[in-house]
């Protein structure tokens, strides 16, 4: 019986491989010659893992066996992985924003932003100079960056309405960050080869950086706001530091000057500023095309430590680290890397090492995908985009897909996790932004935001 099952699975794998690779003639011949076996395969037999994934697993198992104890998780890590999550991750639709942009949406996130007070605020307090508002921030192909109210009204504007529109660039914005101590200072980078600091209270440009020669795909503040790090397709990373002399002439907002340019083998794709830890200096991790190393850059002295992403330590480049992020629950002790591998491979590293703790498969992708991922707030799950317009939720410890969020009708271009609200934000080339929630945690938490707008029930799904 087991032999028959193996033969059936082997035939399904071959069928899958020939079809996925476009071998039309070979597939037709195979279907004709293997018809007696294929027709006899029970419909209840689960779809086997694709051939490429199977071969990758075999190779990785061989390498792990050779590396022995060097690739063993620590006792603390094993205990962490063995502790199951509590299933409070976002699993159903919250709000669908359909009218924010009329073109492809590149990214979306939430933030507490400082804006000018409304006339109602000034009527109550004439001395007020700014107001903190909870907003959904989105950027689209029309070059605009829009602020949409999340929870509370602001002046005459109600939750769900756009109340601020910026156009800081001559091209679409590709990344957005906010200063950790000055919520009115918005950092954007864009296709126009620049990075811009905008004062969201006045709406004026605070600074513009034009030191890159191609798309600036990443732009982040250091955790303490002392530096700005930008990464571009010109194969460079620029680091800007606060200039105290200039800052004295620009009020309370910091001003930055270029302090260091780092050169890499390929275009920058992934970048992650690591959270503070007593075990390391302020650090940014860089991943590029045409390179099999992750580069850890010390932001205090610009020293670089490289870690090989290949388990066998060779220098073969078989994928690009498209998205990099640190775990939220253990001082960034794990580093998750989403690759552009046709197998849909995600890799979990121990931060500050080449140790591969887990590989994850099961997310449909191809060599042209630009996967994006985010962690849930517990560090027990993460979400990653597939090339089928869905968002997949994976368990860190079991390495299994535990559900999908289905609703977008075109490429999902961006993900953001609002840990305070336990809310996932996604945006797509279907011209919508969607928020995803866990209804049980919203209902149970006294600090949760007010009930979100109603939405189409057909978009609610975390399929098990």
Buried (B, 14 or more C-beta within 10 A) or exposed (E): EEEEEEEBBEBBBBBBBBBBEEEEEBBEEBEEEBEEBBEEBEEEEEEBBBBBBBEBBEEBEEBBEEBEEEBEBEEEBEEBBEEEBEBBBBBBBBBBBEEBBEEBBBBBBBBEBBBBBBEEBBEEEEEEEBBEBBBBBBBBBEBBBBBBBBBEBBBEBEBBBBBBEBEBBEBBBBBBBBBEEBBBBBBBBBBBBBBBBBBBBEEEEBBEBEBBEBBBBBBBBBBEBBBBBBBBBBBBBBBBBBBEEEBEEEEEBBBBEBBBEBEBEBBBBBBBBBBEBEEBBBBBBBBBBEBBBBBBBBBEEEEEBEBEBBBEEEEEBBBBBBBBBBBBBBBBBBBBBBBBBBBBBBBBBBBBBBBBBBBBBBBBBEEEBBBBBBBBBBBBBBBBBBBBBBBBBBBBBBBEBBBBBBBBEEBBBBBBBBEBBBBBBBBBBBBBBBBBBBBBBBEEBEEBBEEBEEBEEEBBBBEE
